[in-house]
Amino acid sequence: MKSTEPEPVPMPSPTACPFCRSVKISIPSEKVDASTYWRCEACGQMWNVSRQGAQRPSYGTRRNKGY
């Protein structure tokens, strides 16, 4: 009998930090999948590849309201 659970989709490993573009990146665990968080050894940022693509950039969202 086949399992109805879908097989995990392999995520491509990042080649550089999306924040500082350093290539010194690592993972805190051995498991690499869509839920894996990566850490930049240069700037210290942590991110998730699948969530990173879904987020909008945070720059340019504030507006001067004249206060």
N, C-alpha and C positions, 0 to 999 in steps of 0.2 A: 504494500500500500504506500502510495506516495504521500509525502508531507504536503499540506496545504500552505505551509509557511514559505514565503518567497526566499530565495537564496540571497544573501547579502551582496549588494552591488559593490564591486571594488572601486574605490575612489582613487583618482590619480594623486600621487604624492606631490606636494608642492616643491618647487625647485628654489624658491626664494621667499623671504618674509614679505607679506603684502604691505607692511607698514614702513620698513626701512630698506627693503630689497636685499638684505644680507642673505647669503647662502648658508649661513651657520644656523640650521634649524634642526630640531630633534623632537621626538615624541616621548611622552612620559610613560608609555607602556609599550608592550610588544604587539598588541592588537592594533591593526590598521584597517579601518573601515570608515563608513560615512560619519560615525560618531567620534572619531579620533580627533583629539585636540593636539595641535602642534605648538611648540615654543621656539621663539627666536632667541638664540644664545647671545646675540648682539644687543638687541633693545629690550628683551624680556617679555615682549607681547606674546599672548597665547591666542590662538584662533582655531576655528573648525572650518575646514574647506567647504563643506556643504552649506553651512550657515553663512559663511563669508560672502558667497555669491548672491545670497538672497537679501543682504542688507544694502541699504542705500548709503551713500557717503554722508558723513555727518557734517562736513564743511559746507558753508554757505546756507545753512538753514535758519540762522538767526537774522532777524531783520531789525533795523534801527527804527524804533517806534517813536523817536523824538523825546525819550525820557532823559 
